[in-house]
C-alpha cells in the first residue's frame, strides 16, 4: 500500500479556519478529494491521511463525512481539546468512527510549555494507554517540550509533523538537529517527511532541504518515517510532484526497496492502524 500520510481538505465556506483568509492566495479556495485524486492516481497512491486544519470538533466530523464517501481517504487525524478534563468522553465517542485514527493539537500556534500542562499530559497519557496516536505539529522551539513529554509518557505513540519545521532559510542546523536526534531516541516517536517546501516570507529551494530531510531519515531510520505531501499547503511555493520527487531523491542510497516501501506507505499503515483495500 502506498499512502500519503499528510494532506488536507477544506471548504472556505466553513467558519472555523481562523487562519484561512483571502490574503492566503492559492490556499484560499476549496480543496476536495476530486482535486487530489488525479495526483494520487498518477503516483500510484492508494490512500491518504487527512489531517485537521482547524481547532474544532466540527471540522473533524466534516473530514470524517468526506471519508465516508471517498475511498482514497484512509483515515482522519482530527482535533479534540486536550485541555478539557472531560476529553476522554468525547474521545470514546469519536473513536466509534472507523476513520478516526489520530488527534492533532495545533502546537505551533501555542505558547512554549502548553503541551506540558498537567491536564494536557493527563489526556495524552489517556490516549497512550488506549494505544491511540497523536500528531505533534511543532516548530524547533517546541522540541524541548516534546522531549520532556516523551519522558513523562513513556508509552507515547506520536509522530512529529513536518520535521518540526527547521528554519532552512536561515541555515539553522543547531540546536534543531541535536534535539531531533534526541527525540528519535524514544522508540514510540515517528517523523513525517513533509512540509519542507518554503512558507510565505521564507524562501529556499527544495534542494536546500536535503541535509535536513536526510538527517531526519537517518535519525529515525526507515521503520519510523512516513512521507506526507502536505497538499495543498505545499502549493504555496512548490507542487505535489516536486515535493514527492525531492523526497525520493533525498532517501539515502543504501536504503533498500523494502525501506522505501515503509517510508511511502507501510509505516503510515502501521502507525495509524489502517485497514485498506487498494483503490485503482
Phi, psi and omega in degrees: 000131174257126186229128169275110192274005181200106172207175186227150166234143175203164178232125184290351175288341178289157184248007184259006175264083183298334183273344188269091184242164183305333181285000179279003173061238186299337181280342185274070175197171180283139175233115187238168176304327180298328180285331183270332188304320178301325178289320178298319179294317181301322185252017173060036173273133181274330187202167176227164168251116177272125185251141181304150176229008178220141180278065181212143175295327182298320179293325177299316178294327176300315179293322178296321178294322175301317182294331179296334182254353187236108184294340178280350178272100188276340180188158180238127169264108188258197184230137168221155183281103183288351176271353185277119179299341181260017184299327183302322178300313180292324179297314181300319180293315182291330182291347176295338179278125185295341180271354179279106190240356181189169178232142175225116166280147183272070189298326186299339180262004186249158183295156173304141178086352183303316187286351180262004174301146183303316182296321180292314180298320179296320177292321177293323176296323176297317177298319180297318179297330177274002182055043181249133188277161178227138172270138181245104179268105189222166171246169184308325182293342180272349186301320176301324177295320181293324177296316179294322178298315179298328177288323183281334180236080188300333181267012182303131172246106188218158176230133179274117180285144169057027177059023184065024171050065177299150183275077185295326181297334179264358184065027185284107182258315177254143001272006183310309187296321180292319182289324175298316180296321179294318179296323179295343178290349177267115194293342179273359183261130177248176177222140174264128174274089188203166172064025182259012168272159190293144173271162177304135181085355178230120187244131170199158175276150181304327181297334179289344178278350186309306184297330179289313178297314181299321179298316180293317179301318183283326181291318183270335180079165187296341184271355183225034175229153179213141179281137171220132183286334190057031175287140003269002182302326181299340183289348178299328182220001185208202178223162175303314183301315184291321179295317178297313182296321178298317179299316178301316183291330185276349181296134180305143184299332183273004176285135181279172175299324177296321177298316180294324177298325178293316179299318187262025173163312188297320180295319178297318178299319180289314184297315183268002178056050182279145171238105189232151167249134181305138178247120181233000000 
